[in-house]
């Protein structure tokens, strides 16, 4: 099995450990603030790779947004349903989201970069058909083109990234304008963050 194909099983096998280790102090808040400023009051946000719902979905809910969370781990979605039963939580691979619904914002924080490069490219038309005009899209990526392997629960953890020009081209081709982009943001744990907005 390719390492990127192992991601879904890995997060399910280590769901409770991931939830316990995931920081809940929202060091990502400055980026969430920027994202939230582009979402209308009571807008519906799609959280792709929502994990256990904390801290990001929890913060969006506190701000008055409605959240639809998608994660491939049934156990992590189970935690979301326990913690925030009023929101919608879906067990699904983010690569298999059908058309039919649109959202006022999409966030894929520390999840999108687990897809291989071809799957990442294929997600940009998905982001487009899921977004209403004006909707922000925020995701984290790697800081160089290629594959980087981490480790979690004693298992290899796959990450991949395209280069900056590829992301710019894909966003533009699919109707998004870059609002802000920081590579290895020192104020956000070294995350490489993209914030774009759907045009039209």
C-alpha positions in Angstrom: 0.0 0.0 0.0 1.3 3.5 -0.9 2.0 5.7 2.1 -0.6 8.2 1.1 -3.2 5.4 1.0 -2.4 4.6 4.6 -3.6 8.0 6.0 -7.2 7.1 6.4 -6.5 3.9 8.4 -3.7 5.6 10.4 -6.0 8.3 11.7 -8.7 5.8 12.6 -6.3 3.5 14.4 -4.9 6.4 16.4 -8.0 8.6 16.7 -8.1 8.9 20.5 -4.4 9.6 20.7 -4.6 12.2 18.0 -7.5 13.9 19.9 -5.5 13.9 23.1 -2.3 15.3 21.5 -4.0 17.9 19.3 -3.4 21.3 20.9 -6.6 23.0 21.9 -5.2 26.5 22.5 -5.9 27.7 19.0 -2.5 29.1 18.1 -4.1 29.3 14.6 -6.4 32.1 15.8 -4.9 35.0 13.6 -5.6 32.9 10.5 -9.0 31.9 11.6 -9.8 35.5 12.3 -8.8 36.4 8.7 -10.8 33.5 7.3 -13.9 34.3 9.5 -13.8 38.0 8.4 -14.7 36.8 4.9 -17.6 34.6 5.9 -21.1 36.2 6.3 -22.8 36.1 9.7 -24.3 32.6 10.4 -22.7 31.3 7.2 -22.1 27.6 6.7 -18.4 26.5 6.8 -17.1 23.2 5.4 -14.3 21.9 7.5 -12.4 19.2 5.5 -10.4 16.9 7.7 -12.1 18.3 10.7 -10.6 15.7 13.1 -12.3 15.7 16.5 -13.8 19.2 16.0 -11.4 20.9 18.4 -10.1 23.5 18.4 -10.9 24.9 14.9 -14.5 23.8 14.3 -15.3 24.6 17.9 -14.0 28.2 17.4 -16.0 28.6 14.2 -19.2 27.4 16.0 -18.5 29.9 18.9 -18.4 32.7 16.3 -21.9 31.8 15.2 -21.2 29.9 12.0 -22.8 26.6 11.1 -20.2 23.9 10.5 -20.3 20.8 8.2 -17.3 18.7 9.1 -15.9 16.0 6.9 -13.3 13.4 8.0 -12.5 9.9 6.9 -12.2 8.7 10.5 -15.4 7.3 12.0 -14.0 7.6 15.5 -13.0 11.3 15.1 -16.4 12.1 13.6 -18.0 10.3 16.6 -16.2 12.7 18.9 -17.5 15.7 16.9 -21.0 14.4 17.1 -20.7 14.0 20.9 -19.3 17.5 21.4 -21.3 19.5 18.9 -24.5 17.5 18.1 -26.2 20.5 16.5 -23.8 20.6 13.6 -23.5 18.2 10.6 -20.6 15.7 10.7 -19.9 13.3 7.8 -17.6 10.3 7.5 -16.2 10.7 4.0 -12.9 11.0 2.0 -12.6 14.6 1.0 -11.7 13.5 -2.5 -15.2 12.1 -2.9 -17.4 15.1 -2.3 -20.2 15.3 -4.8 -21.6 18.5 -6.2 -25.0 19.7 -4.9 -24.2 21.7 -1.9 -22.3 25.0 -1.6 -20.7 26.7 1.4 -19.8 30.2 2.6 -16.3 29.1 3.4 -14.0 26.0 3.2 -11.1 25.2 5.5 -8.7 22.3 5.1 -6.3 22.8 8.0 -3.5 20.3 8.3 -5.5 17.8 6.2 -5.2 18.7 2.5 -1.4 18.1 2.6 -1.9 14.4 3.3 -3.1 14.0 -0.3 -0.7 13.1 -3.0 0.1 15.7 -5.6 -2.3 14.4 -8.3 -5.2 14.3 -5.7 -4.3 17.8 -4.5 -4.6 19.1 -8.1 -7.9 17.4 -8.5 -9.3 19.1 -5.4 -9.3 22.6 -6.8 -12.3 22.1 -9.1 -14.0 20.5 -6.0 -13.2 23.6 -3.9 -14.7 25.7 -6.7 -18.1 23.9 -7.1 -18.5 23.7 -3.3 -18.0 27.5 -2.9 -20.4 30.3 -3.3 -19.0 33.5 -4.8 -17.1 35.4 -2.2 -16.4 32.2 -0.1 -12.9 32.0 1.5 -10.8 28.9 1.0 -8.0 28.3 3.5 -5.6 25.4 3.5 -2.2 24.4 4.7 0.5 23.0 2.4 4.1 22.1 2.5 6.9 24.7 2.0 8.5 22.9 -0.9 7.4 20.7 -3.8 7.7 17.0 -3.0 6.9 14.4 -0.3 7.8 14.7 3.3 7.3 11.8 5.7 6.5 12.3 9.4 5.5 9.8 12.0 2.5 9.3 14.2 1.7 6.4 16.5 4.8 4.6 15.4 3.7 4.7 11.7 4.9 6.7 8.8 2.7 9.8 8.1 2.6 11.1 4.5 2.7 14.7 3.5 3.0 16.2 0.0 3.1 19.6 -1.5 3.1 21.3 -4.9 5.2 24.3 -5.5 4.0 27.9 -4.9 3.5 28.6 -8.6 1.3 25.4 -9.0 -1.0 26.5 -6.2 -1.3 30.0 -7.6 -2.1 28.6 -11.0 -4.6 26.1 -9.7 -6.4 28.7 -7.6 -6.6 31.2 -10.4 -7.7 28.6 -12.9 -10.6 27.6 -10.6 -11.8 31.1 -9.9 -10.0 32.0 -6.7 -8.0 35.1 -5.8 -5.2 34.8 -3.2 -5.9 37.0 -0.2 -2.9 36.1 1.9 -0.1 33.5 1.8 2.7 32.9 4.3 5.3 30.2 4.0 6.4 28.7 7.3 4.6 31.3 9.4 6.7 31.7 12.5 3.6 32.9 14.4 1.6 29.8 13.5 3.9 26.9 14.3 5.7 27.2 11.0 2.6 26.4 9.0 2.5 27.3 5.3 -0.9 28.8 4.9 -3.0 29.8 1.9 -6.1 32.0 2.1 -8.0 32.6 -1.1 -11.5 33.9 -2.0 -13.9 32.6 -4.7 -14.5 35.2 -7.3 -17.7 35.7 -9.4 
